[in-house]
């Protein structure tokens, strides 16, 4: 990526993770039997729950109903019970 997309790497490079680091939080959440599991549906990064909106403009297109519908779709596809 460094040679094929240099501008992209320069801008977002510090935010990127290795495959192992990218999987760390997912594995940690799957293995945990406490708070993270109880608060499913949140956005997690580096083992911390983060805001789901980075920009104010994205808040306008979000609603509890849309999030519930998306969660239902994803959990049905992954065979997860709510």
C-alpha positions, 0 to 999 in steps of 0.5 A: 500500500505504501507504494501504490497509495502513498497519499492514502497511507500518509493521511490514514497510516497512523490509524491503520492496524496490523491484522493482529492488532485489528483482530485484538478487540474483536477477540477480546470482546468475544472472550469477555464475559462482562460489560463489553458483551452486555453493551453489544451494538456499540463501537469498540476500538483498542478495547474501549467503547468509542462514540459512533459518530465522528461527524455531526452530519452523520448523527442526522442519518442515525436513529434507534430504529435504524440501528436496531434493524441493522443489528437484527440483520447482522445478528440473523446473518451471523446466527446470534441471539439478542 
